[in-house]
Amino acid sequence: MELNEFKKKSRSSYDFDRWVRDKTVATPLGDLTVDFQIHRDRNPPDDEMLKRAAELVRYMEQHGDYVLDVVFAAYLWAGRKGYLEFSRAPKGLTRENVCKYLEKKDRSLVVTRDPDSDEIYESAIFFTPKWDEEHALSLDFRDGQIVSANGDPFRLVDGVLRYEWEDDKG
């Protein structure tokens, strides 16, 4: 992967510069784009962003099935909470067909640079599931692993996503 493979996109409604790689990454969850998001900084992507993007690509190549497990667990969590009643995703999806309910245009490996943030660089695997289009699903990636979902630590319990803040009854 090279920096020259990324093209700057129009800002449109975004409040940051977005650079997208021409080539997608094939995964068990479908093709994912590789995106750079640059906040409060007009400089182009740098080597650190490229290094982090390569780490995300390697992770997806080696652990795509686990990411699929997490996405399916998030779907089961939404069902357990009653959120499917108000969504564009049906009840009863299986692990094998849950990806049909991820927006195709919003499946990406994202590296963010924000010089005003405590963590200047952040990496995430991002999806917009039809069962939670408002909040989406951002799997925060650090130190070679997924560390949280939408900013909250979690674990998989009997195949269902459970956030640390949930009690054992929830």
C-alpha positions, 0 to 999 in steps of 0.5 A: 500500500502506498500513499499515492493510492489514496485520493482526496474526496470532496468534503461535501457535508464532512467537517474533515478532509477524507482520503480514500484508497482506490482499491478495496479490501475483500473480507468476510463482511464484503469489500471494505474501503480504506479511508483517512480522515484528517481533522483540523489539519490541511496536510495530506496523509502521512507515513503513520497513517499509512502504517496504521492502515496497513495494520488494519488491512492485515488484521482484517485478513487474519481476523475477518471471521472474528470481526464478523462474529462481533458484527453478528453479536452487535445485531443480537444485542440490538435484538435483545434490546428491542431495537430491531422493531424500529430498524430496516433489519429483520429479526432472525438473521443468521451470522451468514446473512447479517452482512446483507444488512450493512450499508455497502457504502459505509464499510471501511477501515478508517485511520483518523488524524486530529492534532487537537485530540489526546490521541492524534491517530486513531484506527477503527473498523466502521460499518453502518448496520441497518439495525442502527443507522443513527449510531453505526458501529465503530470497532476501535482498533489499538495495539493489534486488536479491537478494544471497544465498540462505539467507544465502550469496552465489550466482550462476547457472551454466548455470541451476544455483544455485552458492554462492560456497563451492562449488568448481568441481567441486561 
